[in-house]
Amino acid sequence: MSDIDVILTTLELTGEAGIDVTEPTYEYFFEVSPQSRHLMIHMDHLVRGKMLNALMDLVMMPEGASKVEVIDFEVRTHQANGISVLMYAQLFEAFYKAVKDAIKDQWTDEFENAWQREIKQLVEKIQGEFDKRPSQEGRF
């Protein structure tokens, strides 16, 4: 099973448990990234929900040109707003933690390893996109 398939399994288990991980994700995110809370103060729960859906789409997306294009778009869109690579990493970690907490008793080493590899790969790709741009403020 691929890492994406394993991650999809964790998301399916979360859905089957009827748990919405939106609020816990943002609670964890703002705890580790208070500057992000300030940047997102104007966003309501609907916008935050859309943002989390975009994150889920990215996490579930198979490797390839489409994923690269989405990452490029996200970095171009958010870098001008002061978003750093670290903030992306913190948001991915917060989402992972919320999912893990939602299905805690069902969590396995396979789930853990798949999530950690995917987060690492995403952060590396995002760092690569930041490195292509003139502003280096987003260094991880």
C-alpha positions as CSV (number, residue, x, y, z in Angstrom):
1,M,0.0,0.0,0.0
2,S,1.3,3.5,-0.9
3,D,1.7,6.2,1.7
4,I,-1.2,8.0,0.1
5,D,-3.4,4.9,0.5
6,V,-2.4,4.6,4.1
7,I,-3.2,8.3,4.7
8,L,-6.5,7.9,3.0
9,T,-7.3,5.0,5.4
10,T,-6.6,7.3,8.4
11,L,-8.9,10.0,6.9
12,E,-11.6,7.4,6.2
13,L,-11.4,6.1,9.8
14,T,-11.7,9.7,11.0
15,G,-14.8,10.2,8.9
16,E,-16.3,6.9,10.0
17,A,-15.8,8.0,13.6
18,G,-17.8,11.2,12.7
19,I,-15.0,13.4,13.9
20,D,-14.4,16.8,12.3
21,V,-10.7,17.6,12.6
22,T,-11.0,21.3,11.5
23,E,-11.1,22.9,15.0
24,P,-8.5,20.7,16.5
25,T,-6.2,21.3,13.6
26,Y,-6.4,25.0,14.0
27,E,-6.1,24.8,17.8
28,Y,-2.9,22.9,17.4
29,F,-1.7,25.1,14.6
30,F,-2.2,28.4,16.5
31,E,-0.6,26.9,19.6
32,V,2.7,26.2,17.8
33,S,2.3,29.2,15.4
34,P,0.9,32.2,17.1
35,Q,1.9,34.4,14.2
36,S,-0.4,32.4,12.0
37,R,-3.3,33.2,14.3
38,H,-2.6,36.9,13.7
39,L,-2.4,36.4,9.9
40,M,-5.6,34.4,9.9
41,I,-7.6,36.6,12.3
42,H,-9.9,37.8,9.5
43,M,-10.8,34.3,8.4
44,D,-14.1,32.7,9.5
45,H,-14.8,29.0,9.9
46,L,-15.9,28.6,6.3
47,V,-12.6,30.0,4.9
48,R,-10.6,27.9,7.4
49,G,-12.7,24.8,6.3
50,K,-11.8,25.5,2.7
51,M,-8.2,25.9,3.5
52,L,-8.2,22.6,5.3
53,N,-10.0,20.9,2.4
54,A,-7.2,22.3,0.1
55,L,-4.6,20.8,2.5
56,M,-6.4,17.4,2.5
57,D,-6.5,17.5,-1.3
58,L,-2.7,18.1,-1.4
59,V,-2.0,15.4,1.2
60,M,-4.1,12.9,-0.8
61,M,-2.8,13.9,-4.2
62,P,-0.6,11.4,-5.9
63,E,2.9,12.4,-6.9
64,G,3.3,14.0,-10.3
65,A,2.9,17.2,-12.3
66,S,-0.4,18.1,-10.8
67,K,0.9,18.0,-7.2
68,V,3.9,20.2,-8.3
69,E,1.5,22.7,-9.9
70,V,-0.7,22.9,-6.8
71,I,2.4,23.4,-4.5
72,D,3.7,26.1,-6.9
73,F,0.3,27.9,-6.8
74,E,0.0,27.7,-3.1
75,V,3.5,29.1,-2.5
76,R,3.0,31.9,-5.1
77,T,-0.3,32.8,-3.5
78,H,0.8,32.7,0.1
79,Q,4.4,33.8,0.1
80,A,3.4,37.4,-0.5
81,N,1.3,37.3,2.6
82,G,4.2,36.5,4.8
83,I,3.6,32.7,5.0
84,S,6.8,30.8,5.6
85,V,7.9,27.2,5.0
86,L,7.8,26.7,8.7
87,M,4.1,27.7,8.8
88,Y,3.3,25.1,6.2
89,A,5.2,22.5,8.2
90,Q,3.3,23.5,11.3
91,L,0.0,23.3,9.6
92,F,0.7,19.8,8.2
93,E,1.8,18.7,11.6
94,A,-1.3,20.1,13.2
95,F,-3.5,18.3,10.7
96,Y,-1.6,15.0,11.3
97,K,-2.0,15.4,15.1
98,A,-5.7,16.1,14.8
99,V,-6.2,13.0,12.7
100,K,-4.0,10.9,15.0
101,D,-6.0,12.1,18.0
102,A,-9.3,11.4,16.3
103,I,-8.5,7.7,15.8
104,K,-6.1,7.3,18.6
105,D,-6.9,3.6,19.5
106,Q,-6.6,2.6,15.8
107,W,-3.4,4.4,15.1
108,T,-0.6,2.1,13.9
109,D,3.1,2.4,13.1
110,E,2.2,2.2,9.4
111,F,0.0,5.2,9.8
112,E,2.7,7.1,11.6
113,N,5.4,6.3,9.1
114,A,3.2,7.2,6.1
115,W,2.2,10.6,7.6
116,Q,5.8,11.5,8.6
117,R,7.1,10.6,5.1
118,E,4.4,12.6,3.4
119,I,4.8,15.6,5.6
120,K,8.6,15.5,5.0
121,Q,8.2,15.3,1.3
122,L,5.6,18.1,1.2
123,V,7.8,20.4,3.2
124,E,10.8,19.6,1.0
125,K,8.8,20.4,-2.1
126,I,7.5,23.7,-0.6
127,Q,11.0,24.6,0.4
128,G,12.1,24.0,-3.2
129,E,9.4,26.4,-4.4
130,F,10.5,29.0,-1.9
131,D,14.1,28.6,-3.1
132,K,13.1,29.4,-6.7
133,R,11.7,32.8,-5.7
134,P,13.7,36.0,-5.0
135,S,12.5,36.4,-1.4
136,Q,14.1,33.9,0.9
137,E,12.1,34.9,3.9
138,G,10.4,31.5,3.9
139,R,13.4,29.5,4.8
140,F,12.6,26.5,7.0
